[in-house]
Amino acid sequence: MWRLLLLLLLAGPALADGPRILVMGDSFLAAHRNTGRSVGDILGAELGARVTNRATVSARMIYRLPITGRMGLNIPRQARGGPYDWVVLNGGGNDFLLGCACAACDARMAALISPDGVRGVVPDLVARLRDAGARVVIPGYLRSPGRGSPIEHCADEGAEYEARLARMAAARPGVTFLSNADLVPSGSRAYHDWDMIHPSARGARAVAERLVRHIRGAGG
């Protein structure tokens, strides 16, 4: 027992000094949370951070149902509590995959974020997070390694969406878009889970390590 108390005493100051991080978004950031290997878990361990992970499987940026929206399926409604030093934010993939059913992608894209990155649900959410004092970093989704994926047909929309996110971030102090387009080696299945959509534990760690380098480099 005394050894456990000693470890807690030694770890306490480091944890208290670490950044306060909110992780919010969809299953990209929620993956492997049940085994302690999610992006948020790794951020907490590597940065000594106090991490609140509200990312939720199937969550969308645009989600109308009130009860399940409060339970996490509405990404903007995940932004509560705080204050936070950093917000790691993702989302939008399910809006295309589930929200427009491959029939109204242009309209859904415009509602999420305008071509110049100024208007839309995502810029409004980012502005709210910045007004609360947090720096915001948006990690991009993994790309298919050329081995087949159920979302391969969304590649063009995904690239355009992330280009708009990058324009938004470039124009806003304290906001960074962190692309993961180059993260997965061609032909490798190691960075994706069995469904070839979500990150594997290795993929989640690679994304987290890129975030850790950015936050440390920004003095976080």
MOTA-V869513 format. One record per helix or strand of 2 or more residues. SS is the DSSP state (H for helix, E for strand). FROM is the first residue (numbers start at 1). LEN is the number of residues. If there is no record, write none. Layout:
# MOTA-V869513
[[SS	FROM	LEN] [SS	FROM	LEN]]
This chain:
# MOTA-V869513
[[H	2	16] [E	20	5] [H	27	4] [H	33	3] [H	39	9] [E	50	4] [H	66	8] [H	75	4] [E	86	4] [H	93	5] [H	105	8] [H	121	11] [E	135	5] [H	152	19] [E	175	4] [H	201	17]]
